């Protein structure tokens, strides 16, 4: 009997919690310290560490920056007016004074090639910017709320996917009386958003199931705040990668439409219009095709290369 009482006393001693002293209480209330600010890491910081040592990214960045500066400040590259033409110089070949020669109207071809970057780059950035905004808005609604909204947006996207970009652009632009910067950009925007929407919708579907989204919802955060603060930063990566590649694709699409005669119209200056004007004089004056084609190819190559570098840095599993 005494042994049983001793064992019971030992059990009570082991199960009774020690008293909470002031020192213990202060230790419990002390906030959990994370790593110092300089040691914090994120997807973007890790990606930047890889990108700045990637030859692929550095080459693409150099090309992109070159054409952006060329578009913003063409005066840094030439002091010649691209619209100052003289028929006496018509179709002259490249020389030491005029590196790219002259076109049919006697305009300096180097100056026109430089100024052609402005509208081509502007269309590429404008189209992808508005298409990305449209894709994020519709993709957020479709992926986050689901239901009949998702069904309607999905069917609308399927219809748009059935329209080829170039063919759709030819049909729509042929119906317009004027084909300037805004008309061409608008047509390319309405034809270029479906792929980005599907990418963003898929990301939203996976991100909205994460614990931090559930925690924000449990704390009473509004849908708008959840979409803006929690889902958007974590779901936007595929759209950024695709947008970088698509800028080059849109520049090429604008050039193709202008080459086919349904894109930009004179007196606009673009690489597509220059290539279109050279198609009947390739043997007589090959420089008319060579130089704008080279600028166009380098610009498209730079953006596609940058998209590949961003994909490798932001999505290592997809390599």
C-alpha positions, 0 to 999 in steps of 0.5 A, spaced: 500 500 500 505 504 501 509 503 495 502 504 491 502 511 494 509 513 493 508 511 486 502 516 485 506 521 489 511 521 483 506 521 478 503 527 481 510 531 481 511 529 474 505 531 471 504 538 475 507 544 471 512 548 474 510 555 476 510 561 471 515 566 473 516 573 471 522 571 467 518 565 463 513 570 461 517 575 458 521 570 454 514 567 452 512 574 450 518 576 446 517 576 439 520 571 435 526 574 431 527 572 424 533 573 420 537 580 419 534 584 414 540 583 410 540 575 410 532 575 407 531 572 401 525 571 396 524 568 389 526 575 386 532 576 390 535 569 388 533 570 381 537 577 381 543 573 383 542 568 378 541 573 372 546 578 374 551 572 372 548 569 366 551 571 360 544 569 356 541 575 360 546 580 360 546 579 352 539 580 352 539 586 357 544 589 353 540 589 346 533 591 350 536 597 353 540 599 346 533 599 342 529 602 348 534 608 348 534 608 341 526 609 341 526 614 346 532 618 344 534 617 337 538 623 337 543 620 340 544 615 334 543 620 329 543 628 327 540 627 320 532 628 319 529 621 317 524 625 313 529 630 309 529 626 302 532 628 296 531 624 289 538 625 287 540 620 292 535 615 290 537 608 292 544 610 293 548 604 296 552 604 303 558 609 303 563 612 309 558 618 309 552 614 309 552 607 312 546 604 310 545 608 303 538 611 301 531 609 300 527 610 293 525 617 296 532 619 297 532 619 305 538 617 309 536 609 311 540 609 317 536 615 320 530 611 318 532 605 321 534 608 327 527 612 328 523 606 326 525 603 333 520 608 336 514 606 333 516 598 333 518 598 340 512 603 342 507 598 339 510 592 342 510 595 350 503 598 349 500 591 346 503 587 352 502 592 357 494 592 356 494 585 354 497 583 361 492 588 365 486 585 361 489 578 363 490 579 370 483 582 371 479 577 367 484 571 370 483 573 377 476 573 377 476 566 373 481 563 377 479 566 384 471 566 384 470 560 379 463 558 378 459 560 372 464 566 371 469 562 370 465 558 365 463 564 361 471 567 361 473 560 359 469 559 353 470 567 351 477 565 351 476 559 347 473 563 341 479 568 341 484 562 341 481 560 334 483 566 331 490 566 328 493 573 330 496 575 323 489 572 320 485 576 325 489 582 324 489 582 316 481 582 317 480 587 322 485 592 320 482 591 312 476 594 315 479 600 318 479 606 314 485 609 318 491 604 320 495 608 325 499 607 332 492 606 336 489 602 331 494 597 330 495 597 337 488 596 339 487 590 334 493 586 337 491 587 344 484 584 343 488 578 339 494 577 344 491 577 351 488 569 351 494 566 352 496 570 358 489 570 361 490 562 361 497 562 364 495 567 370 488 563 371 492 557 372 497 560 377 491 563 381 488 556 382 494 554 385 496 560 389 489 561 392 489 554 396 495 556 399 495 557 407 497 564 407 491 565 403 486 561 407 489 565 413 488 572 410 481 570 409 480 567 416 482 574 418 477 577 415 481 580 409 476 582 403 477 579 396 480 585 393 486 585 398 487 578 398 487 578 390 492 584 390 496 583 396 497 575 396 495 572 390 498 577 385 505 577 387 505 570 387 502 568 381 504 573 376 511 570 375 509 566 368 505 572 366 512 576 366 516 571 363 511 570 357 510 578 356 518 579 355 517 574 350 511 576 347 514 583 346 518 581 341 513 577 338 508 583 337 514 587 334 514 581 329 507 581 328 506 589 327 512 588 322 508 582 318 502 586 318 505 592 315 509 588 310 502 585 308 500 592 307 494 592 312 499 595 318 501 602 319 501 607 313 506 612 311 508 617 313 509 613 319 516 610 320 517 603 322 521 597 320 515 593 317 514 599 312 521 599 310 521 592 309 515 592 305 518 597 301 524 593 299 520 587 297 520 589 290 527 592 289 531 586 293 536 585 287 537 592 285 538 595 292 539 589 297 541 594 303 533 596 303 532 589 306 538 588 310 538 593 315 531 594 317 531 586 317 537 586 322 534 591 327 528 587 327 531 581 328 536 583 333 530 586 337 526 580 337 532 576 339 533 580 345 526 580 348 526 572 346 532 571 349 530 575 356 524 571 356 528 565 356 533 567 361 527 570 366 524 563 365 530 559 367 531 564 373 524 564 376 522 557 374 528 553 375 524 546 375 522 548 368 529 548 365 
